[in-house]
């Protein structure tokens, strides 16, 4: 069994086409070439036609079209170094790097504007994964929550144990009314119907 990467570089794709051209020139059938190279017969048919019309030059890699990159490779490496320093150094409230924050950093440092959604792919190539902030209420007070859990919750839990009742689970219908059964001495059939 041969390992085949999911994505080949442009150079590897060109090398594969040229290897197919060599086999076609030696007289192998298109089906044989497809099996040996590990591609579909349709691809080999397309390559054979290009080879016949334009020669090996027809199978060479073409220059990439489209908009040129706004940041050079050296600038992307600098972005990686800046990210490793931490977000607080650049005036953000937390150390979490979100795509929006990274876009702001790139805009400030290089004067280049990227949409945050675009940044996930180049950052992933550099080994970074985007972090999304957790959503929580602005009024949340972690210190107050800790104090409540330490001071009040044990007292409430002990109170339930003293009365002989387990802590209630409000997720199921039969347990929602259990405390009423205990309090009023009613059969469950009356409460649930």
ABEGO torsion letter per residue (X at the ends): XBBBBABBBAAAAAAAAAAAAAAAAAGBBAAAAAAAAGBBAAAAAAAAAAAAAAEAAAABBBBBBEBBBABBAAAAAAAAAAAAAEAAAAGBABABBBAAAAAAAAAAAAGBBBBAAAAAAAAAAAGBBBBBBBBBBAABBAAAAAAAAAAAAAAAAAAAAAAGBBBBBAABAAAAAAAAAAAAGBBAAAAAX
